[in-house]
């Protein structure tokens, strides 16, 4: 007999579910219409503290502020089963798919934003399943200088017994500003010296994810502020599994190829890949970009460890501003994340 929930997710809807549907939200418990929570500067607030076993199926959030790049000033953290180190720690905008503190309308299968260019408000949605055995705790941190309202839903299922054989959801954010390139700014990726330079180790690649345990990598978004000039996308992806050395099991042919584009980044937003922040005014790929790739039908598995890397230019010749959000599932305990950068080091360069 086939497995309806695996062969076609819609067919899974014909099966009964042994669960109870629950929600934590910011609704006004007095019955009035003041349905947001205030979030003051410097404040950390617990959005949800849920007893398990259960699984979060959907998170909806919205806020707004005239503070520039406010989505980089607000952090999301998620903890599973009383762990001390968060399994999710990402600036709010980057977690929901757009970097540089920007808001854009975009959508893919696991998440979206509904905002428009130049606006400071948006709805943020996430459908990554997030199982937990005994407890789920979600925090939000305002490291900006202004207060802001937070509206939210956390929709989840509650079970009598924990789901068997599940992995935990993880997400982390990194930034290298600038990457340590070796060529002069503006050097063409077609320059003969650039093309002739080999990269036979991957040691200086931009690092998207460094995880230990058993699990599978399910994707990332990568944000680039091109201040080195010209085309920035000649970097190969190199994904090292279970401690292997170069050449890795997965070696790509260029940044646009890893993100499932070709001959540059196209202005598309697909279910599994696309450009959530496309610089429509660019003449030669300058400015700010966010591209994404989700491995939903092709997760990248690992038994002991994984290092997801990508070159910043061919053989790492470029010195642009790179930042990224990785998404993956794995066993616990997980390797602690690098310390989150202070807010002033998360902001776009044009705000410093």
N, C-alpha and C positions, 0 to 999 in steps of 0.2 A: 504494500500500500504506500502511495506517495505521502509526503509530508506537506499538507497545504500551506502551513505557515512559513515553510522554507522555499517551496517552489514558486509561490505567488503570495505576497503579503496580504493581498485583498482576500484570497481564499481562506486565510486564517481567521477572517471575521465570522465564518460559519461555525466555528468551534466555541463551545462554552468556555468561559474564563473563570477559574477558581480564585477569585480575588474580590476585593472591595475597593471601589474607586473613591479617592480622597483628594482633597486640595488644601493647601495653605495659601492664603492670599492677603493682600493689603486692604481688604474691604473694611468699611466703617462698621464696627461691631455695635455702634449705637443705633444703627438703622438709618443714619443720615447719609449724605453723599460725599463725605470727606474720605475718599477711598485711597489716599496715598499715605505713606509714612515719610516724615521729614528725615533727612540725612544731613547732619551738620558737618562743617569742616572738621576733619580729624576723627570723625566718629566711625566706629565699627559696629555694625548692627547685624544681628542674627535674623535672617529672613525666614528660615524654617529649621526646626529641630524635630525630626520625625523618628518615632520608634518603629523598628522593623519587626519582621522582615518585610521588604517591599522593593519597589522599583519606580524611580521617577521617570515619567514618560514624556513630559512637556514642561518647559519653562517659558513663560511670557513675561517680559519686563518693558517698562518705558520710564523715561524721565526726560529732563530737558534742562538746559542752562545756557546763558549767554557767555559763560566762561569758555574761552577758546580751548579746543581739544579736550573737552570735559570727559569724553569716553576713555581717554588715557589716564585721567586722574582718579577714576573709580576702579577698584579692584573687585573681582569675584573670587571667592574661595569656597571649596567644597571638601568636606571630610566624610569618610565612610567608616562606620563601625568603631568610633572612638579613637581613631588614629590621631597621633599628635601632629604629623606633617600633612598638609593639605594634599589631596589628589588632584585638585584643580586650583591654580592660582594664575589668573590672567587679567589684564586690563579689560574692562567691560566691552569696549568697541571691538578690540581684537578677538575676544572670545566669540563674538557674534559675527565675525568675518570681515571686518574692514579695519585697516590700520591707520596710522598717522593721526589719530583722534578725529577722523572724518566720519560722516554719516552718509550712506548711499542706499538707494533702493536696490536690493539684489535678493536672489533666492536660489537655494539648492535644496536637495532632498532633506538633509538633517538640520538646516537652520536658515534664517533669513533676517533681513532688515527691511523696513517699509519706508524709510526716510528718503528725502530728496536732497540733491546737491545744494549746499549753502544753508540748509536748515539745521536747527539744533535739537530737533525732536524726532523720535522714531519709535516704532515698535520693534522689539527684538524677540525672536522666537528660536527655540532649540528643541529638537526632537531626539537627541541622542538618548538611548535608554541607559539608565544609571541605577543598577541594582545595589542593594545593601542588605546585610544579614540582620543587624541589630539597631543601626542608627544612621541617619543622614543629617548632616548639619551644613547649612548654606549661609555664608556670610557675605556682606558687602561692605566695602571700606571707601570712605570719601577722603581722598588725599588732596582735594582741591581746596580753594580758598573761599568758596561760596557754598551755601546750603542748596539742596535740591530735593524735590519730591521723588519718591520711588513708588511706583505702582508695580505689582507683580502677581503672578500665579505660579505655584509649583504644583503640578498635577501628578499624582502618583497612584500606584496600586499597593494595597496592603495584603499580605499573605499570612496563612497560618504557619507555614514552614518556609525557610529560605529556599530560593531557587537553587537547583542543583547545578554544579559545574559552571558557575558563572564567573566571569572576570569583572574587575571594577573599571569604571570609566576614569580616564586621566586626561589632563590638558595642562600644558605649561607654555610660557612665553619667554622669548629671548630677544636680545638686540645686540648688534655689533655696529657701533657708530663712531667712526667709519670702519668698514672692513679694511684689513691691512693688505692692500694691493701693492704690486711691485712696479707697475708701469706708470708713466706720466699721465696725469689727467687728460682725457680726450683721446687717448691712444685707441685707434680703431681695432676692433676684434679681428679684422682681416690683416693687420700688420704682420709682416713676415716673421718678425722676432716673437710676437705673441703666439702666432700659430705654430711656430717651431718649438715652443717651450713645453716640455712634458710635465704631467702631474702623475707620478707613479706611486703616490702614497695616500693622497687625500687628506693629509694631516692639517693643512691650512684651510680646508674648506669651511664654509659657514655651517655651523652646527644647528640643526633644527630640533633633534631629539637625541638624548643619551639616556637609555632606560635599561634596567636590569630586572630580570624575572622572566616569566613566561606570558606570552600574550600575542597581540597583533596590533600593528600600526594601521590607523584608518584614515590618516590624511593630515593636511596642514593648510594654513594660509601663509603666504610670504609677502611682506610689504617692503618695497624698495623706494627710497628717495634717491633718484639718479642725480647726483651732483658731480659725477665724473665725466658726463657728456657722452652722447652717442648711444648706440645699442648696448643694453646691459645684460642681455639674456643668453650669452654663450656658455654659461656654466653648466657642467654636467652634474646630474644627481648621482650620488654614490651612497648606497645603503648597505652597511656592514652588519651582518647577522652573526650572533653567538661568538663574538670575538675574532672573526676572521680578519685577515690582513688583505691588502690590495693585491689583486683586483677583487672587489666584493661580488657577492652573488648577484646584486642588481646594480648595474652601471649604465647610466643613460647617455644621451647624445646632445643635450642642451636644455637650458631652463625652460624654454617654451615647449619642448618635447615632453619633459616630465609633467608639466601642467596641461598636457594634451592639446596644445596649440601647435602652430607651425608657421615659420617665417614671421616671427613676432607674436605678440599677444593680441588676440582678437577681442572685440567688444561684445562678449557673450557671457551669459550666466546660465550654465547648464546644471543638470541634476548632480553631476559628479565633478565637474571642473568648470573654470571660467575666470573672469576678471571682475571682481566685485568693486574695485576702484580703478576705472579706466580714465586716463588723462586725455580727454577728447581734444584738447587744444595743443597736444604735443606736435612738434615738427620733426624731432629726431629722438623720440623716446625719453625726453627729459621729464622731470617732475616726479610726482608721487603715483605709486601703483600698488594694488593688492591683487594677487592671483591666488587661486585655491585649487586643490586636488583632493578629492575624497575617495578612498579605497573601500567603497562599500560592497562591491561585488568581487573585489580582488584584494582583500586585506593581506598585509605583509606580516607573516608569522615569524615568531622567534621563540626559542626555548630557554635561552639564558640571558641574552642581551640584544640590544639593537642601537645602532648609531645611524641616524638619518642626516645626511650632509648634502650640500650642493656647492659647487664652485661659484665664487663671485667674479664672473668673467672667466675666459678660458685660462686654466691653470692659475686662477685666483689673481688675475692681473688688475682688477678694478677695486676702487675704494669707496663704494657707495654706502649709504645707510641701509642696513638690512635689519628687519625684525620679523618674527614668525610666531605662530601659534601651532603647536602640535596636538593631535588628538589620538589617543590610543586606549586599548583595554589590556589589563594585565593582572597577574596575581599580586597579592600583598604579602609582605611589605614592599613598597616601591623605593627606589633610590631617591633620596631627598633632592629637591630641585635646587638649582643655584639661587642664591638670595635675590629677591625681586629688586630691581633697580629703584632707587628713590625717584619720586615723581618728577623732579627736575630733569632727570636723565631719561625719562620716558617720553618727554614732550617732543614734538617736531622741532627740527633745527631752526625753523623760521620763527619760533616762539621763544627761543633762548636768548 
